[in-house]
Amino acid sequence: GLYRTSYFMEGSTFRNYMNPAFRPYRGYVNIPVVGNLNVGMNTSGITVGSLLYQHANGKLVPFWDKDVTWDKLSAKLQGNNGLDLNVNTSIIGFGFYSGQGFWSFSLDLRTNVGFNIPDGMFAFLKQGSGSYDLSNISLGAEAYMSASLGYSRKIFENLTVGARINLLGGLGRVRAYYDRLQLTRGIEEWAVDARGTIDAAGVFTVDNDSEQPEYLDFGSIGADISKFGLAGTGVSFDIGAEYTLLDRITFSASVLDMGSVKWNSSIRGVAE
């Protein structure tokens, strides 16, 4: 992602996202949204080499191509394959020097999405008909706003420290998990044996006088969309430091996102 790429770029205005002690050469103002868009992805088991294969004619083909055998594909997969996607964008952002200190402020939109995909899903996509075990397939996603205020200051000529407070406002969250999912696909019919749960919170509230979360069957969830509000609130802190040794070697360290979001009552359901 952009933040990791710019970590060692001393003039970058965005590397303070990774360490609040960092500061650019001068103040800055971000162009809304397009001024700072960061996309990051982490995988476990799913790689470019497991999705694309070189054909005999030299062209790259996807894993579902008829010339890619299941044995070749399965050798590159794990039993459970993780995929995490993070998208962060700055709606407003600026920074400025005041005396020996550097102040920064940003209003960001953050989105995190994670999947757990069993290898049975790839077998189903690759082979088609047959019986497949897709148990433990899961999805997690959350979106929230972050209003951040940071301060960085040189303590000594070779030591700079910084801290940042982040006020968090939850926009939505969903957690879906199937502990049992057996899929059988025949020539003319499908059969599914499943049990799973879903836990979701959004900017609307369910039409319920109780403070307890709703437990409902999928397909029967009713929400009163006239009631809006943050799906959760929270706070987190970032701290960091940068130390230069003999004007040649620089050490830096930071601890980020120390805190959490407390989500409001959720809509919950069970599917069988």
C-alpha positions, 0 to 999 in steps of 0.5 A: 500500500501507499503508506508502506511504500512511502515509509522511508520517503522523508518528504512524503506527507502520508508516511505519518500514518505509519508513524506519528513521529514522522513529519514532512519538510513543510505543511500540506493540504490534501486534495479531498479523496483523490489526495490520499487513496490507499489500497492494501491486500494480504493473502494466505494461500491465495497468490497470483501463482495459484490463480494464473498459470502459464499455458504451453503457448506462453499465455497466462490462463486462469485456474479454471482453464481446462488445461490447468489440472486440479492436482496442479491447483490444489498443490498451491492452496491451503485447506483454508485460504485467507484474503484481506482487503483494506481501502483507506481514503482521506476526505480532509487532511492538512498539516502545519508547523507551529514552533518546534511542533508539527500538527496534523489533522485528517478525516478518513474513511476506512474499510476492511474486508476479510474472507476465509475461503476453503479449498473446496470452493476452488474445487467447486469452481474448477470441477463443477458437478460433485460434492464439496465441503465448504465448511468454515467459509466466512466473511467479515467487513467493517467501515468507519470514519476516523477523525485524527489529530496528531502532534510531533516534536523534536525532543533532542536534535536526534530524537523525534516523538509523536502521538495521535488520537483517533475518534472512530465512528462506525458506519457498518459491520457484518460477520458471516460464518458457516460452520457447516456447508455441504454443497452437492451439484448434480446435472439437473439439481443442487443440494445444500446442507448448511448452518451459519450465523450472521451478525451485522450492525449498520447506521439504521436500527432494528424496530425493537424496544429492547436493548438486546440484539435481535435474533432472526431467521434470514429473510425475516429481518425488519428494520426501521430505516427512519432511525439513523445513527452511528453503528458504533463509536470508539477511540484509538491512539498511535505513538511513535519515535524516530532516532538518528545515530551518528547522522547516518543510521535512523531507527524508528518504531511505532504502535498503531491503533491501540483501541477499539470500536464499540458496536451498537446492538446488532441484527443477528440471524441463523441460517439452516 
